[in-house]
Amino acid sequence: MNEMAAPTSEASEPGAETFLELSRRAAMLGAVGYAATLLIGGTDWRAGVEELLRRMGLATGASRASLFEVHRVADGRMVQSCRFDWAEPPLRPISDDPRYAEMSLGDEEGEIGDWTLRRMRGEVVQALRSEVSGYTRQVYEEQGTLSGPVTRSPDPITDFVDANNVKWDVKGFVSETPGARGAFDLETAVEKITSEVARGNNVILDTSRLSPGHLSELRGAVEGVAEWSGKIVWFP
């Protein structure tokens, strides 16, 4: 017969961190229970996957929760495709974005990292952007996912600082009538980004008020500067 020891006078009350951890575990158990209901409920499990991912994301404090399928393409290569995705606003889901279909599992040299191998085995993996590389890191950067927690910077020339102490400045551009004050101009936009990178800041580009044409111009210019790789994220 097992006995439970009575708490001694030296035992301390659970702190805030303990409470948060217990709350997180409870939320995770709730998400797992929901998943079990989907699988044995007799209905199409796909109908509830987005809600499951939402619960998983909230339970883990993640800004994105995705379900990737590892599969073969016609030439026999193993690739991965995002089938379902939940993203915390203002981030956008990526499951309907063709860039995240039939993605290579390896890096430029064909090497498959530990993070990808674990996913191929069916493990649920939680990771920060700083912990991944290659194509996986590219997904984080393209979708504007920073390494959290992100805090306001006390430095007047920097807007935010992420968990890796990387400084981020936000630059927003607006599609207006040509010549109007604040109207988008590609040369001016590139000059502003160049100036921030020279200061030591990475840049978050707020494109929410850009027309599709101007957004395409800006993307083309940014992607053409090799030294900006990993230093620019797009919002939304």
Secondary structure, 3 states (H helix, E strand, C coil): CCCCCCCCCCCCCCCHHHHHHHHHHHHHHHHHHHHHHHHHCCCCHHHHHHHHHHHHHHHHCCCEEEEEEEEECCCCCEEEEEEEEEECCCCCCCCCCHHHCCEECCCCCCCCCHHHHHHHCCCCCCCCHHHCCHHHHHHHHHCCCCCCCCEECCCCCCCEECCCCCEEEEEEEECCCCCCCCECCHHHHHHHHHHHHHHCCEEEEEEEECCHHHHHHHHHHHHCCHHHCCCEEEEC
